[in-house]
Amino acid sequence: MTIFGVPTQALFGQLLIGLINGAFYALLSLGLSVIFGLLNIINFTHGAQYMMGAFAAYFLLNWAGLGYWWALLVAPIAVAITGIVLERLTLKRLYQLDHLYGLLLTFGFALIIQGLFRHQYGSSGLPYAMPAELAGGRNLGFMFLPNYRAWVIVFSLAVCLTTWYVIERTRLGSYLRAATENPALVQAFGINVPRMITLTYGFGVGLAALAGVLAAPIYQVNPLMGADLIIVVFAVVVIGGLGSIMGSIVTGFGLGVVEGFTKVFYPEASNTVIFVIMAVVLLLRPAGLFGRAS
Amino acid sequence: MPEPSLAVRDLHAWYGESHVLHGVDFEIRAGETVTLLGRNGAGKTTTLKSVMGIVGRRRGSVRLEGRELIGLPSNQIARLGLAFCPEERGIFASLTVEENFLLPPTVRAGGLGVEAIYELFPNLKERLRAGGTTLSGGEQQMLAIGRILRTGARLLLLDEPTEGLAPVIVQQIGATLRRLKQEGFTVLLVEQNFRFAATVADRHYVMEHGRVVDMIPNAELEANMTKLHDYLGV
């Protein structure tokens, strides 16, 4: 069977790959959006923190004997703590300045962290085994669906939607949104805004690390895994609109799928299609598809 | 005489390099409504913000029921029972009316109940799901005042609550302030409009160039009209 002259097997295969990539785009751009919204900082260290999540999973397994499911919980918390230290010691001094300073500082940290890991572990990648519970797959009739990939898509979507719900629909989320608009007033109501900012950065970093753990069994554990991905994720964030929560989720998954289909219909463009879309969006809607012009 | 609810002594404040308050002195007793009058730039808003801890650098003494506030961050000051309603109202666009209303956390028991506040401002109740900044200016002001009545704070700092509002809304806010006085709230009110201030306040402090230069009890306001016109340049 074919659609537009393409075998359905290939089409669904690329749709799956697109959704997988989209899940990582969504988790990472969501974290960037949450951080940017409250901290006013474009967190270029995000890719390195994603990589640290994967390495944390690797260390937990090889040093502590803690497997995938433990890593899913412990690695994001551990990496979030390093993020919190970074925020307390350095980032908090930059909030009054232009975005550019935060971007430069976090970019510098990304290079340092990646350099240290590459120095220690090389750049060939370390294997990380898939959890036994999620090995194998099922035949859906029109395609073969590996269990682990289905898990990554469903779990990422659940994490993204939970984050959206907390931010848009709960009391805690209303503190976050209000502090994004006017932190001084929110603090004058009795809320400890500096602590909230620190924890928000930790949460965004934790999301990146969680994506890293999810990625480890698929892409291996590699010091440069985040450097490659983060450029695309920034394009996703620009397209969705910096600071928009739902925008990050929808754009992340959507662009993953667009990229996947491009591989089927015009493979030559599959590495650039997201950047073409970014250019068009910047020309027509500079604030992004879901962003509010300020 | 009991200890004043709020006692401000020799308060200095700076915005960056600019020295704005040059030793402000005044005090408020529990249950009083007191205004700060003065021309634009006299330091009224800065005084409120300094009491609340929102101004970058301040020096001197601000005591709430004997407890020193200088040096505390604003979130801790709020927890001691002070609440601030800023001149620009500070309604959050990304929050609904209800979220705005419920935003300030309860700092102690004894705040007005939600229903009592809706009774004061019936317009709000009909618009709970609307975006905060879709309200009219008057409704936003009611929301800004209403949300701090919930929290249990007994000392309210209100910065020009009548600014730019239609006379009928100004009357409603005046009635609200008199009601708050009956309920035992202590209010520090910044006003440009002393005719309005005269309808709600017990005493008036006049500010000039970052200092309090005079105090006029409301009962003596008429007798001091010439002086007041001179202070305010009206």
Chai-1 contact restraints between the chains, C-beta under 6 A:
chainA,res_idxA,chainB,res_idxB,connection_type,confidence,min_distance_angstrom,max_distance_angstrom,comment,restraint_id
A,S174,B,L95,contact,1.0,0.0,6.0,A-B,restraint_1
A,S174,B,E99,contact,1.0,0.0,6.0,A-B,restraint_2
A,S174,B,L103,contact,1.0,0.0,6.0,A-B,restraint_3
A,R177,B,S94,contact,1.0,0.0,6.0,A-B,restraint_4
A,R177,B,L95,contact,1.0,0.0,6.0,A-B,restraint_5
A,A178,B,F92,contact,1.0,0.0,6.0,A-B,restraint_6
A,A178,B,L95,contact,1.0,0.0,6.0,A-B,restraint_7
A,A178,B,L103,contact,1.0,0.0,6.0,A-B,restraint_8
A,E181,B,F92,contact,1.0,0.0,6.0,A-B,restraint_9
A,N182,B,G90,contact,1.0,0.0,6.0,A-B,restraint_10
A,A184,B,I54,contact,1.0,0.0,6.0,A-B,restraint_11
A,L185,B,G90,contact,1.0,0.0,6.0,A-B,restraint_12
A,Q187,B,S74,contact,1.0,0.0,6.0,A-B,restraint_13
A,Q187,B,N75,contact,1.0,0.0,6.0,A-B,restraint_14
A,A188,B,M52,contact,1.0,0.0,6.0,A-B,restraint_15
A,A188,B,I54,contact,1.0,0.0,6.0,A-B,restraint_16
A,A188,B,S74,contact,1.0,0.0,6.0,A-B,restraint_17
A,A188,B,A78,contact,1.0,0.0,6.0,A-B,restraint_18
A,A188,B,F84,contact,1.0,0.0,6.0,A-B,restraint_19
A,F189,B,A78,contact,1.0,0.0,6.0,A-B,restraint_20
A,F189,B,P104,contact,1.0,0.0,6.0,A-B,restraint_21
A,G190,B,N75,contact,1.0,0.0,6.0,A-B,restraint_22
A,G190,B,A78,contact,1.0,0.0,6.0,A-B,restraint_23
A,G190,B,R79,contact,1.0,0.0,6.0,A-B,restraint_24
A,G190,B,P105,contact,1.0,0.0,6.0,A-B,restraint_25
A,G190,B,V107,contact,1.0,0.0,6.0,A-B,restraint_26
A,I191,B,N75,contact,1.0,0.0,6.0,A-B,restraint_27
A,N192,B,N75,contact,1.0,0.0,6.0,A-B,restraint_28
